[in-house]
Amino acid sequence: METTIAENTNDPNKVRSQIEPPWYAAYPEARTVAASITRLDLLKWFREGKMPGRDFVLIDLRRTDHEGGTIRGSLNLPAQSLYTTIPALYSLLAAAKVTEVVWYCGSSRGRGTRAAGWFADYIAGQNNSTLKSLVLEGGIKGWAAAGEEYTRLMDEYEESAWTA
């Protein structure tokens, strides 16, 4: 999404029209479409006793819209600063023998898919066939809207953030 600054060339106190590129324009497009995981499948992992941080890693990519709670055990790594940290993140996750990384943002249609794709690209470049980069379908909004069974698995859950 592009941001446009208002134009008024007759008023010296106003800024001339300009379009600022989106934050992700500074980075290459992902070559890989990462696989997805449904919220029900992620819920099943929790029910089976799988632990985020041990059996899989959850990454919440939200930055300024990080209110209302997050899925239990998630790391908050804002998408806007992620790309340059991918090699270090990969090294940590590979050394820890993590097999699945689940990425999400508000809807997982922008930052979530982009980050999962970038990480999948990096994994492929390392010839790693054991680590999977997955995007959570529906993002945190879908998770929070799915009901109490899901919201009970949120840290700092604030209902008013999801019902407005």
Salt bridges, closest charged atoms under 4 A:
ASP41 OD1 - LYS44 NZ 3.96
ASP55 OD2 - ARG54 NH2 2.74
ASP60 OD2 - ARG62 NH2 2.69
ASP60 OD2 - HIS66 NE2 3.30
ASP65 OD2 - ARG111 NH2 2.76
ASP121 OD2 - ARG31 NH1 3.93
GLU149 OE2 - ARG47 NH2 2.47
ASP155 OD1 - ARG72 NE 3.00
